[in-house]
């Protein structure tokens, strides 16, 4: 039986794409092995959002070339050639995002569907949570972002297609992802709330979670649907809190717009978690701009923050902007923001101690006799138990912090 492995870099959309690639290969009779082991086909799903992402992606491609007969490069970096990509072996097969589903044809494999074999192999993956990309491309053209040029314009799957995929996945939780997820259905005069209402009415027992969403186009009607089956968690991308920086980024909103959405979310969904992405060092970012960002983070109850230093990407407008922030200044600002983000994360953990939350058990912990789980409001938990708990949804009382995780005890299963 031919074997494959997949290594994924970057965003949730990439993770969802890797799930789809795995399903295609499994349906053709391939067997999955862990990345790092020899395999007939090594798939590297790349990211090119920053220079560091390019470096890591190219490094993984070179590593894969030493492990497998066939190396497939897909994701946003598949079309990149300069910089770190100059050292990638010319024998690697490049599949841009719009060619991803042609992987069997491109590698010369025969598609031999077998329902029994697919079910056996898919179950072997043992995923309690599944990622599903329902939207592709972006029309925003933020000045720092290369993604619209490598992923194309915004387009979305139909709600009927999404439902069919959800039911086939058979997971307890499905994370809906996209490049600009808030724009789902826009070309058909639909929105995310329409899709969620459709799914919740037709897929009993499945829990849903939204991946990263943008403030523009996000339908506030989604808040009405957040209960035990639509997780009370919003990863609402901010990028910056200075209106002048947001304008130069071409983000399409001001801080007041973002904050109004945040305040409504927190008021209407008790116990919810708010997470975000923030960028420091964007061209022209002044000390005052950065302090504006720090002040907003201090007064907003973010549960987790992903901090990114600005990366100059050739082909983007911002790469040609004057007043590029010196790398040393960018590093200082990044470190300050990371320290604040850690304090916010710990504060949210402590705020949740003593509460009873629904949790999905996902995998075994590195600690013998413990399982990893995720609460509905996106807290990482540890529970006593064995593999028999995997895939179960339980009511758990959150007891105490253990590093980045929380020790919880089971109150009730359902």
Order of alpha helices (4+ residues) and beta strands (2+ residues): beta-alpha-beta-beta-alpha-beta-beta-alpha-alpha-beta-alpha-beta-alpha-beta-alpha-beta-beta-beta-alpha-alpha-beta-alpha-beta-alpha-beta-beta-beta-beta-beta
